[in-house]
Amino acid sequence: MISSYILWAIKMFETIMGVLGSSGFGVITGLVGSFLAKREERLSMALRFKHENTMMQYELQRDVQDHAHDLDMADKNMEMAETEGQIATDVAEMGNIHETIQAQAKASGIGWLDGILRFVRPVITFYLLVILTIIGFKLHTLVGGLDKLPIAEVFSLYKHIIYQTVFLAVTAVAWWFGSRGGNMKVPKI
């Protein structure tokens, strides 16, 4: 005889598994994964901007030192030269960022390598589904088939299989579409 506490614990476990295997949780998981990927992309761009800005500042300082005698004669035009230097820095940063983004969006030009890169996700997904199918078949064989299980347990298994299938599908769609390359607009400084 199973105590009421054990029945309650089983029901709570099934409820928790149902929530964690739901399509809503799959969407949340996919969106969180997508958000983290975009956040890393933004942080990478910020570091790149900071580096480019620092490099331009060093170049500007070098230019100031190289042309110190010219700057001494142009005291009245100093403010205009600083403004032009900032504009040149901004233009160079935008040009470098644009070139980097364009380079990342282009294929490598090596046909077989581009083909491999294009099919990595589907191949991994297919592989995992095959492994899951093999494991399921082995378990089915070890148990002796669904006929050996009580109908309530069979119903529970089917319910969990449906929940997990929906969870995986929603997670994959939300993650894959969320991690697509976007047209990020870089604000002018």
Buried (B, 14 or more C-beta within 10 A) or exposed (E): EEEEEEEEEEEEEEEEBEEEBBBEBBBBBBBBBBEEBBEEBEEEBEEBBEEBBEBBEEBBEEBBEEEEEEBEEEEEEEEEBEEEBEEEBBEBBBEBBEEBBEEEEEEEEEEEEEEEEEEEEEEEEEEEEEEEEEEEEEEEEEEEEEEEBEEEEEEBEEBBEEBBEBBBEBBBEBBBEBBEEEEEEEEEE
